Amino acid sequence: MDRRKFVSDVVLWSAGIAAATPLFTIDQAALAAESAASTVAVAQGKDYAGLVAKALEPLGGMGAFIKKGMKVVVKPNIGFDRNVAQGACTHPEVVKATVKLALDAGAASVLVFDNPTGDARRCYDNSGIKAAVESIKDDRVVCAYADSRKFVPVDIKKGKSLKKYQFYKDALEADAYINVPVAKTHGSAKLTLALKNIMGAIGGQRGQIHWSLGQRIADLNTVIRPRLNILDATRVMVRNGPSGGDLADVKAMDTVAASADPVALDAWAARALFGMEPKDVDAIRLAAELGLGQIDLAKVKVIKA
């Protein structure tokens, strides 16, 4: 995957703006992210907040991805009105730790948001994410509900099934987009991991994405390219995802994994966490075919942090 070319191959949107601001610029953080693209770092333990920093250490720490003055978006999964134990949303301690590390690295601002399937206030509250982020008590941090006026149409140049869709403007304009999904099963996609988490950054009638779902997830990921992906596998919904509800469907795995490459991260998670071959998960295979990352685990360096 040619990340340098991506900087000059920026999508356009038509909402009174001539061209999108490049999501990333070529700097030391971008080069560090590129060099770590086929590396997945895995940390395990009961200290979920500590696992985030531990998983990032082999990748150079948060400072390899975030530089002073950057405008950062942290995008967890806050998609469902479920509590922490039910595993439908990213663990609040993982989100909080990610935000704090970004601030420590010098972020000028950090926006935490999602576009849930249900009532946003209930999802933000019951997941524990809003309270966790606000407990940081830093004016640079905002945990905001998605504003419907900020979804803008984007031409998807490399899309095979989707040629245009609505994306959240703040995500497009961020200097750094940090993807913080939760690992779980999905009735249509088989798994929802780093690639599938793009769904919370889009608007429109999202039900239509489920036609040719794997290809459309891959297409959407050609637009927003995370600088860093941090996968929450602390308590994993192994059945009846993505919304679940029954604690019997959740397995404590006490794991956080990180990578600059969402395809490699999802490929590792498919096999290590769920016993599936990456090629059997459409979104992973099709994203790899679009050049979005490395699916061949023989070519991915997995580091136990």
N, C-alpha and C positions, 0 to 999 in steps of 0.2 A: 504493500500500500504506500503510495507516494503522498506523504503528508505535506511536503513542501508545495506540491502542485495544488493541494486543496486550498491553500491560502489565496491563490490567484483564481480559483474556480468557485467563487462565492455565488450562492443562489441570489436571485432577485425576488423582491416581492412588490406587489402593486397595491400599496395602501397609502399613496401620496408620497412614497419614498422611492427615489430612483434606484437605489441599490443598497443591499444589506451591508452593514459594517462587517468586515471580516471577523469571524468568531475568534480567531487566534492570530497572533502575529509571530513571526519567526524570532524567537528569543531563546535564552538558555532553558527556560522552562519547557518550551515546545520541543527543543532538541532532546531534553531529558526524557520527556514523555515518549518521543519517537524511539529512543534507544531502549525503553522499557516495554515497547509495544508487544513483544512476544514473551513477556514475563508475567507470571501470576504469583503473587505472594500470599501465603495463607497463614493465618494466626488462629490459635485455638485457646480457649480458657473461659473462665466465668466472669472476668472483668471485661464486660462488653465495650465500655468506653476505652479502656486501655488497648483492646484488640485493634482498634482503628490505627493508632499510632504504630503499634507493633507490626501490622501488616504493611504499612507504608515504608518502614525502615529499609527493606531491601530495594525499594524503588527510589531511594534518595530522600524519603520523607516528604511532607507536604510542600516544603520549600522547593522541591524539584518541579512542582506544578503551579504553584501560586507565588507571585512576586508582589512586592510592595506596590500599592496603589491600584491593584486589579479590582474590577467589579465582578463579583463571583455569584453564580447561581448554584445552590445545592438543591438537587431534585430527588427527594425520597419518593417512596410509594406511600401515599396517604389516601389510597383509593377507596377504602371501605370503612364503614362505621363498625369497627371491631376494636377490642381492647388489645393490650400488648401481648398477652398470653396466647391469643388466637392466631398470631403470626401472619395476618393478612396485610399488615403495613410494616414499613421499616421500623426497627426498634428505636425508640426515642433516644436512647443513650448513644447509639451509633450515629444518629443524625447530629446530636449535640456535640459529640466529639469531633465530627467532621467539620462543623462550623467553627469550633474553637481552634482547631488546627489551622484552618484557613485564615482566621483572624491573627493568630500568632505568626503566620507567614507573611502578614502585612496587607491582607485584603482591605481595600478601602470601604467595601460594603459587601454584605452577604445577604442574598435573598433566598429564602426557603419557600417553595410553593409546590402545589400539585393541582391537578384538575380532576377531582374525585368523580366516581360514578354516582355517588349518593350526595346527601346534604353535606356541603363542605364544612360547616361549623361542627356538626356531629362527628365527622371523620377526623378533623383536626383535633378536637377535644378528646374523643374516646381513644384515639391512637396514642395519646400522650405526647405527640410531637410538638404541638403548639406550646404547651407548658414547658417542655424541655428546652426549646429554643429560647423562649422568653426568659427562662431562669438564668441565661447567660448575662442578662442585664448589660448589654452593650448597644449603644446607639447606632452602631454600624450594621446591626443585624435586624432583619424584618422577616417574620413568618407571616406571609400574606395569602389571602384567598385570591384565586385567579380572577382577574378582571376580564369580563367577556369582551370589552372594547379593545383589549390588547392582542387579540388573536388576528393575525394578518395572513393573507394568502401568499404562499411561497411556490414558485416554480421549482419542481423537483427534476432537475436536469438529468440525473442518472436513474430516475425511477423507471421501473419496467411495468408496474401495474398502476401506480399513482403518478400523475404528472403535475398535480397541484394540490396543496392542502394548506389548512390554517395552522400556523405555529404561534407559540406565545412569544411576543416581541421581546420581552425581557430576556428570555432564553437565547434568542438569536443574537442579541446585542451584548451579551455578557463577554467579558474578557476571558473568563474560564467557567466552564460548565462542568460541575461535578455530579455524576450520576450515582445515586445511592439506593439501589433497588433492594427488595427482599426476595429471597429465593423461595419459590413455591410452585406447585403444579398449576396447570391451567387446562380447563376442559377443552378449549379449542386449539390452543397453541402448544399443548403438552406441558411446557414449562414457561414461567415468566421470570426472567432474570434481568441482565443489564439491557439487552436489546429491546425487550418488550416494555421496559419502563419509559420508553419514549411516548407511550400513549398518554401520559399525564402532562405532556408538553404541547399537546395539540388540542384543537377545538373542533367545531363542526359536528356533524352527525357521526359519531365515532363507531356506531354500529356497522356502518358500511365498510370499515376497515377489516371487519371479520370475514368479508368475501376475499378470498385469496390472501388469508391472514399472514402467512409466513412471508410472502413476497412483499406485502405492504409494510410490514414491520421493517423489513430490510430497506425498502425504499425510503421510509421516513428517517432511518438512521443515516442516510446520505446527506441529510440537511443539518442536523445537530450532531456534532462530533464531540463527545465528551473529552475533556482533557484528562480526566481521571474517573475510573469506575470503582466503587467500593460496594461489594456485595455483602449484605447482611444475611448470614445463614446461622444466626444464633438459635432461632427456633423455627423449624422449617415445616411448612404445610406439605405433607407428603401425599395427601389425598384431598379430593373435593375442593381444589383451588379454582379460581383465585380468591373467592370470598370466604369460604369455609364457615367456621363458627363452632365446630365441635373440637374440643381440646384433644380428643382421641386421634384427630388427624394431624396433630402437630408433634414433631419430634425435636427434642433439644439436641442441636449439633454444636452449639457453642463455638461457632466459626465465623470469621470475617476474612474475606479475600479481596485483593485489590489488583488492578491492572490498568494500564493505559489503553489496552486493547479489549473492547467489549466482546468480540468474537472469541478470543482466546479464553477470556474469563468465563463466558457462557459454556464453551466447550468443556473446560475443566469442571465446571459445576454440574453439567449434565451427567458426566460419567462419575465424578467423585461423590456427589450428593444424592443422585437419583438412579445411578446404574444404567443410564441411557447412553447410547452412542450419539455424539454431536450431530452426525449426518442425518440421524433420524428425527431431529428437531428442525422443522422447515426454516424457521427464522434464522437459526445459526448457519445452516448450510447455504441459504440464499444470500445472507449477509456476506459470507465468505466469498461467494461467487461474484459479488459486487466489489470485492476488494477492500472490505471494511475491517479485515483482521485475519488472524491465523486460526484455522479450524483443526489443523493437524497437530494433535497433542505431542507427537514425537518431535515437533519443532517449537514447542512451547516450554520455556524454562519455568518449572514450578518450584518455588522456594518456600520451605516451611520456616516461617519467621519465629 
